[in-house]
Amino acid sequence: MNTDTHILVVDDDARLRSLLRDYLTKEGFRVTQAEDAADARRKIAGLTFDIMILDVMMPGESGLDLAKSIRQEVGVPILMLTAMGDTENRIQGLEAGADDYLPKPFEPRELILRIQSILRRLPAAAEPSRASVVRLGDLLFDLGRELLLRNNTPVRLTSTETALMKVMAGEPGRVMSRDELTQFVDIDGGDRAVDVQMTRLRRKVEPDPKVPRYLQTVRGRGYVLRPDG
């Protein structure tokens, strides 16, 4: 595992933070800890992280509230931890901006696999690319760099949103079922989780997310990307 991968662990349980720090460090990650949302904000302001492991239930500002607010500011992937593991709670986590959701208690090895899955979906480092570009109004999606650009400035996407754009931009005009997108993008939570992710992506792509021009729903079949040109 790459020792440059930097993880922020946010949990009010000091014992669990220490256990996660020790285990993740042994697996080759760099680990920084935060005891609550305020502490996490201070760490995020001064350091760069590749992924954040965030507990849902914390005193004061909850993990869900923290995820919602920082999602508009930074693009760091979020893996949420919670003692509540039903589908509705997973959907709430996704709606808040999480990339994945792991119920407690969990096996440490599963945590590593979830982290690896999120990191694999991260966009490639920016560099000159001759790969095809998909135009969406004043936006461009560069398939080679896996970047959404507006006036050559990257639009911040989560790792899951990037993976969705990559899959759909790779085959524009083809209707993709929710099952296909779940498999290709590794979205946990079934059809509704796909819908939540698509809603989030539309907010960043569509001039009017309520009347989508590019990321269209095909009733009874799934979704299709219809770019300009």
KAHU-V651127 format. One record per pair of residues at least 4 apart in sequence whose ideal C-beta (glycine too) atoms are under 8 Angstrom apart, sorted by the first residue. I is the first residue (numbers start at 1). J is the second residue. D is the distance in whole Angstrom. If there is no record, write none. Layout:
i=(I,I)
j=(J,J)
d=(D,D)
//
This chain:
i=(1,1,1,1,2,3,3,3,4,4,5,5,5,5,5,5,6,6,6,6,6,6,6,6,7,7,7,7,7,7,7,7,7,7,7,8,8,8,8,8,8,8,8,8,8,8,8,9,9,9,9,9,9,9,9,9,9,10,10,10,10,10,10,10,10,10,10,10,10,10,10,11,11,11,11,11,11,11,11,11,12,12,12,12,12,13,13,14,14,15,16,16,17,17,17,18,19,20,20,20,20,21,21,21,22,23,23,23,24,24,25,25,25,27,29,32,32,32,34,34,34,34,35,36,36,36,36,36,37,37,37,37,37,37,37,37,38,38,38,39,40,40,40,40,40,41,41,41,42,43,43,44,44,44,44,49,50,50,50,50,51,51,51,51,51,51,51,52,52,52,52,53,53,53,53,54,54,54,54,54,54,54,54,55,55,55,55,56,56,56,56,56,56,56,56,56,56,57,57,57,57,58,58,61,61,62,63,63,63,63,63,64,64,64,64,64,65,65,66,67,67,67,67,67,67,67,68,68,68,69,70,70,70,71,71,71,71,74,75,75,75,77,77,77,77,77,77,77,78,78,78,78,78,79,79,79,79,79,79,79,79,79,80,80,80,80,80,80,81,81,81,81,82,82,82,82,82,82,83,83,84,84,85,85,85,85,86,87,87,87,87,88,89,89,89,90,90,90,90,90,91,91,91,91,91,92,93,93,94,94,94,94,94,94,95,95,97,97,99,99,99,99,99,100,100,100,100,100,101,101,102,102,102,102,106,106,107,108,109,110,111,112,113,114,115,116,117,117,118,118,119,121,121,121,121,121,121,122,122,123,123,123,123,123,123,124,124,124,125,126,126,126,127,129,129,129,129,130,131,131,131,131,132,132,133,133,133,133,134,134,134,134,134,134,134,135,135,135,135,135,136,136,136,136,136,136,137,137,137,137,138,138,139,139,139,139,139,140,140,140,141,141,141,141,141,142,142,142,142,143,143,143,146,146,146,147,148,148,148,148,148,148,148,149,149,149,150,155,156,157,157,157,157,157,158,158,159,160,160,160,160,161,161,161,161,161,162,163,163,163,163,164,164,164,164,164,164,165,165,165,166,167,167,167,167,167,168,168,168,168,168,168,169,169,171,171,172,172,172,173,173,173,174,175,175,175,175,175,176,176,176,176,176,176,177,177,177,178,178,178,178,178,178,178,179,179,180,180,181,181,181,181,181,182,182,182,182,182,182,185,187,187,187,188,189,189,189,190,191,192,193,194,194,195,196,197,198,198,198,199,199,200,201,201,202,202,202,202,203,205,205,206,206,206,206,206,207,208,208,212,212,213,214,214,214,215,215,215,216,216,216,216,217,217,218,218,218)
j=(5,27,28,29,28,28,29,30,30,50,28,29,30,50,51,119,29,30,31,32,47,48,49,50,24,29,30,31,32,49,50,51,52,53,115,32,33,34,40,43,44,47,49,51,52,53,76,17,20,21,24,31,32,33,34,52,53,33,34,35,36,37,39,40,52,53,54,55,58,63,66,16,17,20,35,53,54,55,58,81,35,36,55,58,59,17,55,18,35,19,20,55,21,33,35,22,23,24,31,53,111,25,31,33,26,27,108,111,29,31,29,30,31,112,115,43,47,49,39,40,42,43,39,40,58,59,60,61,41,58,60,61,62,63,65,66,42,60,61,43,44,52,54,66,70,45,66,70,46,47,49,49,70,74,76,76,76,77,119,122,76,77,78,79,115,118,119,76,77,78,79,79,81,111,115,63,66,67,78,79,80,81,98,63,80,81,82,62,63,64,80,81,82,83,84,89,93,62,63,82,83,62,63,65,66,66,67,80,81,82,96,68,80,92,93,96,69,96,70,71,78,80,93,96,97,98,72,96,97,73,74,76,97,78,96,97,158,156,156,157,158,99,118,119,121,122,158,159,97,98,99,100,158,98,99,100,101,102,111,114,115,118,93,96,98,100,101,102,102,103,104,106,89,93,101,102,103,104,103,104,89,103,89,90,103,104,90,91,189,190,192,92,93,101,103,94,101,188,189,193,95,189,192,193,196,96,98,101,98,101,189,193,196,197,196,200,158,200,118,121,158,159,160,114,117,118,160,188,188,189,106,110,111,114,110,111,111,112,113,114,115,116,117,118,119,120,121,186,122,159,159,159,160,162,163,185,186,159,162,145,146,147,157,159,162,144,145,146,145,145,147,154,145,142,143,144,145,144,142,143,144,145,143,144,140,141,142,143,140,141,143,169,172,225,227,139,140,227,228,229,140,141,205,214,227,228,207,213,214,228,150,151,148,149,150,155,205,148,149,150,147,148,149,165,169,146,147,148,149,166,169,170,162,165,166,154,154,155,157,162,165,204,205,153,154,155,155,204,204,161,162,165,201,204,162,200,163,164,185,187,197,165,197,200,201,204,166,167,184,185,186,168,181,185,197,198,201,169,201,205,170,171,176,181,184,185,172,176,215,223,224,225,225,227,176,225,225,226,227,224,225,226,224,218,221,222,223,224,180,181,184,222,223,224,181,221,222,182,190,191,194,195,222,223,183,191,184,222,185,187,194,222,223,186,187,190,191,193,194,197,193,194,197,193,193,194,196,194,195,196,197,198,223,199,200,201,202,215,223,203,209,204,205,215,206,209,212,215,209,214,215,211,212,213,214,215,213,212,213,216,217,226,225,226,227,223,224,225,223,224,225,226,222,223,222,223,224)
d=(7,5,3,6,7,5,7,6,7,8,8,5,7,5,7,7,7,4,8,7,7,7,5,5,6,5,7,5,7,7,7,5,7,6,7,5,8,6,7,6,7,8,4,8,5,7,8,6,5,6,7,6,7,5,7,8,5,8,4,8,7,7,8,5,6,7,5,6,8,7,7,5,5,7,8,8,8,4,7,7,6,6,7,5,6,6,7,6,7,6,6,8,6,5,7,6,6,6,7,7,8,6,5,6,7,7,5,8,4,5,6,8,6,6,8,6,6,7,4,4,8,5,5,7,6,7,6,7,7,6,6,4,8,8,7,4,7,7,7,7,6,8,8,6,8,6,8,7,7,6,8,7,7,6,7,5,7,7,7,8,7,5,8,6,6,6,7,5,7,5,7,5,6,8,8,5,7,6,6,7,5,7,7,5,8,5,7,6,4,6,6,7,4,8,7,8,7,7,7,7,7,6,6,5,6,7,6,6,8,8,8,7,8,6,7,4,6,8,6,6,5,7,8,4,5,6,8,5,6,7,6,8,8,8,7,3,7,8,4,7,7,5,5,8,8,7,6,5,6,5,6,8,8,7,7,5,8,6,8,6,7,6,4,8,4,7,5,7,6,8,6,8,6,7,7,8,6,6,7,5,4,7,7,7,3,8,7,6,6,7,8,7,7,8,8,7,5,7,5,7,6,6,6,6,6,6,4,4,6,7,6,6,5,7,5,8,7,8,5,8,5,5,5,5,7,6,8,6,6,7,5,7,6,6,5,6,7,7,6,6,6,6,6,7,6,6,7,6,7,5,8,4,6,6,4,7,7,5,7,7,4,6,8,8,5,8,6,5,8,5,6,8,7,6,8,3,5,7,7,5,3,8,5,8,5,7,5,7,7,5,7,4,6,7,5,7,6,6,5,6,7,7,6,5,6,7,6,7,7,7,6,7,6,7,5,7,6,7,5,8,7,5,8,5,5,7,5,8,6,7,6,7,6,8,6,5,7,4,6,8,6,7,7,6,6,7,5,6,8,4,5,7,8,7,7,8,6,6,6,7,6,6,7,6,5,7,6,6,8,4,8,6,7,5,6,7,6,6,7,8,6,8,7,7,5,6,7,7,7,7,8,4,6,7,8,8,5,7,5,7,7,6,7,5,5,5,7,5,5,5,8,5,6,7,7,6,4,6,8,4,5,8,6,8,7,8,6,7,6,7,5,7,7,8,5,7,8,8,6,8,5,6,6,6,3,8,8,8,7,6,7,6,8,6,7,6,6,6,6,7,7,7,6,6,5,4,6,5,5,6,6,8,5,6,6,7,7,8,8,6,7,8,6,6,6,6,8,6,7,5,8,6,8,6,6,7,6)
//
